[in-house]
Amino acid sequence: MTDLATKNEADGGAEPSAFADTTATTAATAVLDHPDAPDAPAAPGALTPESSGDGAAPVQWAPAEPAPKKKRLWLWIGAPVALVAAGAVAASLVLIAPGTAVAGVPVGFMTPGAATDAIDQRLASTSLVLGDGGPTVTGADLGATVDAAALASAAFDERPMWNVTQWFGDAVDAPITLDADAATAALRAAVPAAFTDPTPAAVSFDGTAFVVTPAVDGTGIDVDAVTAALHDAFVAGKTSATIDLTSSPVASPATTEKAQAAADQANAMLANIGFYVGDERTVPVDAATAASWLTITPAADGDFTIVADAAKIQPVVDTLAPLVNRDPVNGTVITNSDGTVLETTVPGADGRVLGDTSGVANDFANQLASGNGAYALPVEVTPAVTTTLQRLLEVDLSEQRLYLKENGNVVDSWAISSGESRSPTITGHYRVNSHYRVQTMSSTSATDPYWNYEVPNIEWIMYFNGSQAFHGVYWHNNFGTPMSHGCVGMPNSRAKQIYDWSPNGVDVWIHA
């Protein structure tokens, strides 16, 4: 207690009890922990802010300091790391794997779109030196192209960034093509001495037909070799390479084969060229004249064209009218009672008059250019009239007379000798079935001498009923009396007349 008293005295205060000290501390703590609580009554012996307990000056209690908050450093570090990780994952889904190259163009960490641009730009800028110290041409000059979009897409599909097993893979090849025309133009401009122009084939007329002068090849630089060299430099990742120039033949677009095809077409036209009425080539045109109308030349693509000059055709058109116009020619035909045409004695021909020819020259020129040399003329046709003659050979046995009839009218008549009573001419309707210019007529019989005979050199024979015929008779002149073995005989001159007048099929009427 002494020490405590001494201490309290030194501190200028009485010695408090241990119980009072503890209670006061607890109460003070309770008040401080609940600042909004109502004032609580002081415990016995407790000190209050108004009193120290011994009449001394009031004691001031300092407020307790709040406990320090715990620091969460992992939040400040983890959030950026998480964002970076999420971005990396997202990027790995749209980027090509690192270490990937397409034809020597690094495309790792690129999107397919950016890789496409990079491949195209690298190819366009890749250059070739044409010979040691020679001029330079670029891929762009040569019209070089590559399917960059497809290559970039394939690289991404096969080697996405997220697939670490595909990182730093082998370079992908990239086939390239050159625009032949652009490449040739660029090479010709760079090395003109390496080029000689080809000689095109030509078509000309030699006085008889169109003939061909063959094409002759020129020379140039082998575009395939240039393509290969540009490809090798491109896939190796080189921006420039030197190549040795390789010469190659340069064919003319106007080839010998194309020229020959044009010549053949023109010669085919010369074979039947002319002005037609129906199927008739009414006004032929000779080959030399027709050839003078035509010009055969190659177009830019090498195909040959045939051009006809309407002004050169017009003078021939001006001469057509008298060659085309004609009066109709009436025809004549022979028929039988059935109306069957047995013979055309006079061929009929329609008349015609040439129509308007004001556009013929231009129309024919256009037609010749298409390969057709048969021009159909405009004509007005006057039909011919055909006369029909129905002919009949009529034999009146009672009169012993032959009548020649046309359309029922008698046109001629004369006496004949028909068969005797022992061998009569058989009555009936028949038709002439055959003609013989001359024959020997004969018959034999072992029992009847009447039927034993042989008569040579019988002329102008026409059979109509078995062995019965019309024919000439030179061994008698007793016409008007039956004298034959069944035939109808007459003078040779009359027999020839009906022989020429009666074609096979003409009607025959034998009656009493």
C-alpha positions as MATLAB code, in Angstrom:
seq = 'MTDLATKNEADGGAEPSAFADTTATTAATAVLDHPDAPDAPAAPGALTPESSGDGAAPVQWAPAEPAPKKKRLWLWIGAPVALVAAGAVAASLVLIAPGTAVAGVPVGFMTPGAATDAIDQRLASTSLVLGDGGPTVTGADLGATVDAAALASAAFDERPMWNVTQWFGDAVDAPITLDADAATAALRAAVPAAFTDPTPAAVSFDGTAFVVTPAVDGTGIDVDAVTAALHDAFVAGKTSATIDLTSSPVASPATTEKAQAAADQANAMLANIGFYVGDERTVPVDAATAASWLTITPAADGDFTIVADAAKIQPVVDTLAPLVNRDPVNGTVITNSDGTVLETTVPGADGRVLGDTSGVANDFANQLASGNGAYALPVEVTPAVTTTLQRLLEVDLSEQRLYLKENGNVVDSWAISSGESRSPTITGHYRVNSHYRVQTMSSTSATDPYWNYEVPNIEWIMYFNGSQAFHGVYWHNNFGTPMSHGCVGMPNSRAKQIYDWSPNGVDVWIHA';
ca = [
       0.000    0.000    0.000;
       2.896    2.275    0.730;
       4.043    2.203   -2.801;
       0.564    2.855   -4.068;
       0.055    5.719   -1.670;
       3.324    7.207   -2.547;
       2.366    6.901   -6.204;
      -1.023    8.458   -5.657;
       0.452   11.213   -3.639;
       2.901   11.847   -6.311;
       0.076   11.941   -8.748;
      -1.791   14.336   -6.435;
      -4.717   12.031   -5.705;
      -5.996    9.700   -3.049;
      -5.581    6.052   -3.367;
      -8.638    4.506   -5.034;
      -9.800    0.999   -4.304;
      -9.141   -1.707   -6.750;
     -12.875   -2.372   -7.153;
     -13.617    1.250   -7.814;
     -10.879    1.466  -10.455;
     -12.174   -1.553  -12.290;
     -15.745   -0.412  -12.167;
     -14.922    3.041  -13.349;
     -12.952    1.746  -16.250;
     -15.770   -0.559  -17.265;
     -18.320    2.195  -17.055;
     -16.215    4.606  -18.980;
     -15.650    2.016  -21.638;
     -19.343    1.305  -21.851;
     -20.109    4.970  -22.262;
     -17.469    5.449  -24.861;
     -18.574    2.353  -26.760;
     -22.142    3.702  -26.808;
     -21.898    7.433  -27.304;
     -25.573    7.767  -28.082;
     -26.730    5.906  -24.890;
     -28.244    7.990  -22.011;
     -26.030    8.881  -19.102;
     -25.806    5.950  -16.684;
     -25.650    6.439  -12.891;
     -22.159    6.301  -11.523;
     -21.119    3.304   -9.605;
     -20.265    3.841   -5.956;
     -16.825    5.360   -5.738;
     -16.571    5.836   -9.503;
     -15.026    8.882  -11.023;
     -17.093   11.076  -13.315;
     -16.073   13.785  -15.694;
     -17.258   16.362  -13.194;
     -15.314   15.007  -10.245;
     -12.179   13.191   -9.420;
     -13.691   11.955   -6.238;
     -11.710   14.152   -3.861;
     -12.843   17.566   -4.859;
      -9.994   17.981   -7.296;
     -10.360   19.468  -10.740;
     -12.524   17.457  -13.267;
     -10.760   14.746  -15.315;
     -10.954   14.894  -19.225;
     -11.133   11.427  -20.917;
      -9.719   11.186  -24.428;
     -11.852    9.221  -26.970;
     -10.530    5.805  -27.947;
      -8.876    5.585  -31.409;
     -10.747    3.313  -33.851;
      -9.111    0.024  -34.703;
      -7.197    0.173  -38.052;
      -8.979   -1.511  -41.036;
      -7.446   -4.620  -42.604;
      -5.737   -3.946  -45.913;
      -6.873   -6.254  -48.876;
      -3.887   -5.891  -51.231;
      -4.948   -8.928  -53.273;
      -7.898   -6.894  -54.678;
      -5.599   -4.191  -56.007;
      -3.245   -6.708  -57.629;
      -5.753   -9.392  -58.743;
      -8.189   -7.167  -60.703;
      -5.684   -6.018  -63.373;
      -4.272   -9.510  -63.629;
      -7.757  -10.908  -64.182;
      -8.445   -8.303  -66.856;
      -5.193   -9.116  -68.628;
      -5.921  -12.818  -68.441;
      -9.429  -12.347  -69.839;
      -8.059  -10.213  -72.676;
      -5.434  -12.810  -73.478;
      -8.064  -15.514  -73.664;
     -10.244  -13.361  -75.930;
      -7.282  -12.484  -78.149;
      -6.321  -16.130  -78.475;
      -9.718  -16.749  -80.045;
      -9.242  -14.240  -82.913;
      -5.481  -14.164  -83.565;
      -3.179  -16.435  -85.526;
      -0.612  -18.396  -83.536;
       2.781  -16.723  -83.043;
       5.559  -17.900  -85.310;
       3.168  -18.550  -88.228;
       4.340  -17.430  -91.670;
       2.514  -17.534  -94.999;
       4.967  -17.528  -97.888;
       7.580  -15.790  -95.794;
       5.142  -13.209  -94.421;
       4.939  -13.338  -90.587;
       1.281  -13.320  -89.616;
       1.509  -14.429  -85.948;
      -0.514  -12.340  -83.512;
      -2.583  -11.024  -86.487;
      -6.248  -11.347  -87.246;
      -7.098  -13.045  -90.566;
      -8.023   -9.626  -91.989;
      -4.701   -8.057  -91.028;
      -2.864  -11.136  -92.322;
      -4.668  -10.818  -95.661;
      -3.481   -7.232  -96.056;
       0.068   -8.151  -95.035;
       0.275  -10.992  -97.575;
      -1.114   -8.831 -100.402;
       1.202   -5.925  -99.582;
       4.282   -8.123  -99.362;
       3.567   -9.777 -102.741;
       2.923   -6.414 -104.422;
       6.221   -5.024 -103.150;
       8.360   -8.111 -103.859;
      10.634   -7.215 -106.765;
      12.618   -9.068 -109.402;
      15.841   -7.808 -110.965;
      15.792   -8.846 -114.602;
      19.334  -10.040 -115.155;
      22.464   -9.006 -113.315;
      22.184   -5.258 -112.801;
      19.085   -5.138 -114.957;
      15.834   -3.278 -114.510;
      13.450   -4.129 -111.688;
       9.773   -5.043 -111.748;
       7.505   -5.589 -108.767;
       4.749   -8.056 -108.140;
       2.286   -5.208 -108.595;
       3.833   -4.392 -112.007;
       3.455   -8.013 -113.065;
      -0.186   -8.233 -111.984;
       0.743  -10.851 -109.379;
      -2.107  -12.133 -107.247;
      -2.485  -14.629 -104.429;
      -5.608  -15.747 -102.630;
      -4.482  -13.971  -99.459;
      -7.890  -14.106  -97.803;
      -8.106  -17.881  -98.207;
      -4.520  -18.371  -97.020;
      -5.030  -16.160  -93.963;
      -8.300  -17.877  -93.137;
      -6.677  -21.301  -93.484;
      -3.746  -20.223  -91.279;
      -6.161  -19.100  -88.570;
      -8.288  -22.249  -88.870;
      -5.249  -24.536  -88.643;
      -3.138  -22.472  -86.262;
      -5.256  -20.409  -83.884;
      -3.332  -18.654  -81.111;
      -5.045  -20.669  -78.378;
      -3.592  -23.903  -79.778;
      -0.044  -23.749  -78.418;
       0.856  -26.964  -80.242;
       0.688  -24.993  -83.507;
       2.964  -22.145  -82.461;
       6.058  -21.629  -84.628;
       5.008  -24.126  -87.274;
       6.464  -24.469  -90.764;
       5.773  -21.710  -93.282;
       2.694  -22.143  -95.474;
       3.183  -22.149  -99.264;
       1.290  -19.561 -101.307;
       0.720  -20.266 -105.019;
       0.715  -17.056 -107.042;
      -0.469  -16.197 -110.529;
       0.483  -13.451 -112.945;
      -1.833  -11.563 -115.246;
      -0.275  -12.634 -118.554;
      -1.095   -9.372 -120.322;
       0.060   -7.161 -117.446;
       3.220   -9.216 -116.965;
       4.085   -9.129 -120.657;
       3.506   -5.365 -120.806;
       5.696   -4.774 -117.728;
       8.467   -7.024 -119.014;
       8.328   -5.494 -122.490;
       8.601   -2.001 -120.980;
      11.522   -3.083 -118.800;
      13.463   -5.118 -121.418;
      12.195   -4.139 -124.889;
      15.128   -5.795 -126.649;
      13.912   -9.203 -125.465;
      10.735   -8.940 -127.523;
       9.984   -9.300 -131.228;
       6.414   -9.121 -132.503;
       4.842  -12.196 -134.131;
       3.572  -12.022 -137.700;
      -0.155  -12.811 -137.866;
      -1.570  -15.230 -140.411;
      -3.295  -13.645 -143.410;
      -6.010  -14.609 -145.911;
      -5.901  -13.471 -149.544;
      -7.480  -14.361 -152.901;
      -5.162  -15.941 -155.476;
      -7.510  -15.526 -158.433;
      -9.250  -18.839 -157.901;
      -9.733  -19.277 -154.160;
      -8.855  -17.780 -150.789;
      -5.472  -18.987 -149.502;
      -3.619  -18.608 -146.192;
      -0.216  -17.138 -145.402;
       0.889  -18.880 -142.177;
       1.609  -17.009 -138.941;
       5.205  -16.599 -137.710;
       5.975  -16.661 -133.974;
       7.709  -13.741 -132.250;
       9.886  -13.902 -129.122;
       9.421  -12.752 -125.545;
      10.227  -13.525 -121.911;
       8.895  -16.758 -120.437;
       6.158  -15.604 -118.072;
       6.034  -19.016 -116.396;
       9.703  -18.701 -115.442;
       9.055  -15.210 -114.069;
       6.106  -16.557 -112.067;
       8.267  -19.302 -110.579;
      11.029  -16.843 -109.639;
       8.589  -14.435 -108.006;
       7.001  -17.311 -106.115;
      10.369  -18.576 -104.842;
      11.367  -15.116 -103.625;
       7.972  -14.555 -102.025;
       7.855  -17.824 -100.084;
      11.467  -17.359  -98.977;
      10.556  -14.016  -97.425;
      12.841  -12.084  -99.780;
      11.866   -8.612 -100.865;
      14.032   -8.820 -104.004;
      15.627  -11.500 -106.173;
      17.641  -11.553 -109.409;
      16.597  -13.868 -112.253;
      18.127  -14.826 -115.573;
      15.750  -14.060 -118.436;
      14.407  -17.041 -120.358;
      13.252  -16.491 -123.942;
      10.052  -18.098 -125.207;
       8.118  -18.025 -128.489;
       5.190  -15.630 -128.703;
       2.359  -16.835 -130.921;
       0.159  -14.412 -132.804;
      -3.483  -14.431 -131.751;
      -4.246  -14.597 -135.481;
      -3.119  -18.192 -135.888;
      -2.752  -20.183 -139.077;
      -5.618  -22.435 -137.938;
      -7.995  -19.499 -137.465;
      -7.008  -18.067 -140.836;
      -7.605  -21.430 -142.534;
     -11.057  -21.683 -140.955;
     -11.927  -18.236 -142.344;
     -10.565  -19.149 -145.793;
     -12.571  -22.381 -145.813;
     -15.736  -20.488 -144.916;
     -15.144  -17.937 -147.679;
     -14.366  -20.608 -150.279;
     -17.559  -22.471 -149.348;
     -19.480  -19.275 -150.096;
     -17.742  -18.898 -153.470;
     -18.961  -22.360 -154.462;
     -22.639  -21.369 -154.444;
     -22.666  -17.578 -154.215;
     -25.370  -15.861 -156.180;
     -28.909  -14.505 -156.249;
     -31.603  -17.131 -155.848;
     -35.278  -17.494 -156.657;
     -36.378  -20.424 -154.530;
     -33.807  -23.196 -154.979;
     -32.726  -21.876 -158.366;
     -29.470  -19.916 -158.513;
     -30.943  -17.486 -161.000;
     -27.945  -15.154 -161.150;
     -24.625  -16.836 -160.271;
     -21.668  -14.632 -159.256;
     -18.202  -15.680 -160.393;
     -15.514  -16.249 -157.757;
     -13.313  -13.297 -158.712;
     -16.220  -10.847 -158.549;
     -17.423  -12.213 -155.230;
     -13.883  -12.151 -153.793;
     -13.575   -8.481 -154.716;
     -16.523   -7.784 -152.426;
     -14.870   -9.425 -149.399;
     -12.158   -8.427 -146.928;
     -10.917  -11.037 -144.460;
      -8.905   -9.689 -141.513;
      -8.137  -10.720 -137.900;
      -9.733   -8.929 -134.959;
      -7.916   -8.058 -131.718;
      -8.634  -11.515 -130.296;
      -7.192  -13.182 -133.412;
     -10.501  -14.408 -134.815;
     -10.908  -13.559 -138.483;
     -13.905  -11.604 -139.689;
     -15.392  -11.446 -143.161;
     -16.593   -8.007 -144.217;
     -18.459   -7.411 -147.481;
     -18.622   -4.027 -149.218;
     -22.215   -3.179 -150.160;
     -21.008   -0.484 -152.578;
     -19.204   -3.145 -154.629;
     -22.268   -5.395 -154.638;
     -24.623   -2.671 -155.867;
     -23.482   -2.670 -159.565;
     -24.417   -6.356 -159.823;
     -27.769   -5.713 -158.149;
     -28.467   -3.072 -160.798;
     -28.232   -5.740 -163.536;
     -30.604   -8.255 -161.934;
     -33.988   -7.266 -163.393;
     -33.549   -8.552 -166.967;
     -31.888  -11.696 -165.656;
     -34.704  -12.476 -163.232;
     -37.884  -11.291 -164.938;
     -39.682  -13.732 -167.255;
     -43.116  -14.461 -168.592;
     -44.913  -17.601 -167.455;
     -44.607  -20.687 -169.693;
     -47.711  -22.826 -169.762;
     -47.142  -26.568 -169.533;
     -48.837  -29.626 -171.022;
     -49.192  -33.065 -169.454;
     -50.678  -36.310 -170.708;
     -52.994  -38.275 -168.403;
     -55.177  -41.346 -168.523;
     -58.774  -41.728 -167.431;
     -57.635  -42.006 -163.802;
     -56.006  -38.560 -163.996;
     -52.527  -40.039 -163.600;
     -49.908  -37.864 -165.290;
     -48.163  -40.102 -167.791;
     -45.865  -37.587 -169.420;
     -45.087  -33.879 -169.428;
     -44.908  -32.820 -173.027;
     -44.268  -29.136 -172.315;
     -42.670  -28.211 -168.957;
     -44.420  -25.261 -167.397;
     -42.546  -22.409 -165.730;
     -43.936  -19.696 -163.505;
     -43.386  -16.148 -164.531;
     -41.734  -13.693 -162.112;
     -40.968  -10.022 -161.661;
     -38.115   -8.747 -159.481;
     -39.358   -6.783 -156.464;
     -37.820   -3.832 -154.621;
     -34.011   -4.063 -154.617;
     -33.201   -0.858 -152.725;
     -31.883   -2.777 -149.704;
     -30.490   -5.835 -151.451;
     -26.815   -4.754 -151.522;
     -26.698   -3.950 -147.791;
     -28.644   -7.063 -146.859;
     -26.405   -9.286 -148.965;
     -23.275   -7.693 -147.450;
     -24.513   -8.509 -143.952;
     -25.423  -12.024 -145.008;
     -21.974  -12.645 -146.510;
     -20.366  -11.540 -143.242;
     -22.240  -14.382 -141.531;
     -20.996  -16.928 -144.104;
     -24.110  -17.317 -146.268;
     -23.597  -16.695 -150.000;
     -27.095  -17.636 -151.250;
     -29.239  -14.499 -151.414;
     -32.997  -15.002 -151.864;
     -34.337  -12.305 -154.193;
     -37.669  -10.591 -153.639;
     -39.877  -11.598 -156.582;
     -43.550  -11.583 -157.498;
     -44.542  -14.885 -159.110;
     -47.020  -15.297 -161.976;
     -48.088  -18.964 -161.882;
     -47.946  -20.954 -165.126;
     -51.071  -22.684 -166.478;
     -50.840  -26.438 -167.040;
     -52.920  -27.988 -169.794;
     -54.036  -31.573 -169.166;
     -54.561  -33.881 -172.146;
     -56.400  -37.107 -171.434;
     -55.501  -39.302 -174.399;
     -57.288  -42.347 -175.782;
     -56.575  -44.802 -178.649;
     -60.007  -45.963 -179.838;
     -60.344  -48.819 -182.407;
     -63.695  -49.284 -184.133;
     -63.546  -52.821 -185.524;
     -66.696  -52.412 -187.597;
     -65.181  -49.371 -189.280;
     -61.632  -50.767 -189.241;
     -60.534  -47.371 -188.087;
     -58.355  -45.895 -185.313;
     -59.318  -42.644 -183.570;
     -56.896  -40.525 -181.556;
     -58.758  -38.565 -178.889;
     -57.723  -35.816 -176.415;
     -60.141  -34.889 -173.676;
     -62.852  -36.729 -175.617;
     -62.154  -34.912 -178.881;
     -60.867  -36.641 -182.033;
     -57.560  -35.134 -183.072;
     -56.703  -37.643 -185.838;
     -57.970  -40.875 -187.473;
     -56.964  -43.440 -190.087;
     -57.741  -46.915 -191.446;
     -56.209  -49.976 -189.803;
     -56.197  -53.737 -190.291;
     -57.325  -55.666 -187.242;
     -57.347  -59.422 -186.653;
     -59.073  -61.794 -189.020;
     -62.032  -63.821 -187.853;
     -59.765  -66.797 -187.085;
     -57.629  -64.563 -184.848;
     -59.792  -61.573 -183.895;
     -58.675  -58.484 -182.000;
     -60.298  -58.831 -178.582;
     -62.656  -56.057 -177.572;
     -62.370  -54.275 -174.214;
     -60.656  -51.441 -172.324;
     -56.888  -51.667 -172.014;
     -53.793  -49.549 -171.522;
     -50.528  -49.409 -173.438;
     -48.022  -51.323 -171.312;
     -44.800  -51.397 -173.351;
     -43.002  -49.940 -176.356;
     -40.570  -51.717 -178.705;
     -38.847  -49.989 -181.563;
     -38.484  -53.146 -183.742;
     -39.084  -56.874 -183.349;
     -39.458  -60.151 -185.263;
     -42.927  -61.598 -184.679;
     -43.397  -65.349 -185.105;
     -45.650  -68.260 -184.217;
     -45.507  -72.041 -184.642;
     -48.147  -74.785 -184.658;
     -47.814  -78.477 -185.332;
     -51.438  -78.803 -186.360;
     -52.445  -75.501 -187.963;
     -50.325  -73.943 -190.713;
     -52.139  -70.670 -190.129;
     -50.237  -70.200 -186.936;
     -46.885  -70.947 -188.483;
     -45.282  -67.633 -189.431;
     -42.249  -65.443 -188.841;
     -42.174  -61.743 -189.799;
     -38.908  -59.821 -189.141;
     -38.294  -56.084 -188.691;
     -41.731  -55.066 -187.494;
     -41.461  -51.474 -186.226;
     -43.113  -49.103 -183.692;
     -44.708  -51.758 -181.539;
     -46.958  -51.012 -178.524;
     -48.503  -53.927 -176.632;
     -51.855  -53.447 -174.866;
     -53.408  -56.940 -174.368;
     -51.052  -59.865 -174.037;
     -49.552  -60.499 -177.488;
     -51.887  -58.042 -179.222;
     -50.271  -54.766 -180.165;
     -50.315  -51.697 -182.379;
     -47.506  -51.840 -184.969;
     -46.402  -50.842 -188.435;
     -47.096  -53.048 -191.480;
     -44.837  -53.120 -194.528;
     -46.070  -56.340 -196.274;
     -49.474  -55.104 -197.468;
     -51.392  -51.885 -198.029;
     -54.908  -53.268 -197.660;
     -55.867  -51.150 -194.650;
     -59.549  -51.025 -193.770;
     -59.723  -54.806 -193.993;
     -58.918  -57.320 -191.225;
     -55.532  -58.822 -192.151;
     -53.688  -59.762 -188.924;
     -53.358  -62.505 -186.365;
     -55.016  -60.221 -183.765;
     -52.834  -57.099 -183.808;
     -53.860  -53.652 -185.049;
     -51.692  -52.889 -188.080;
     -51.176  -49.617 -189.911;
     -48.603  -47.913 -192.123;
     -45.200  -47.462 -190.460;
     -45.532  -43.700 -190.481;
     -48.836  -43.871 -188.597;
     -47.441  -46.495 -186.203;
     -44.564  -44.153 -185.361;
     -47.042  -41.295 -184.853;
     -48.982  -43.092 -182.101;
     -45.748  -44.621 -180.732;
     -44.574  -41.074 -179.958;
     -48.066  -39.839 -179.008;
     -48.970  -42.571 -176.490;
     -46.815  -43.047 -173.406;
     -47.219  -46.192 -171.333;
     -50.516  -46.020 -169.496;
     -52.548  -44.403 -172.271;
     -56.083  -45.788 -172.498;
     -57.013  -48.208 -175.305;
     -60.629  -48.989 -176.204;
     -61.367  -51.781 -178.682;
     -65.022  -52.134 -179.705;
     -67.185  -53.319 -182.607;
];
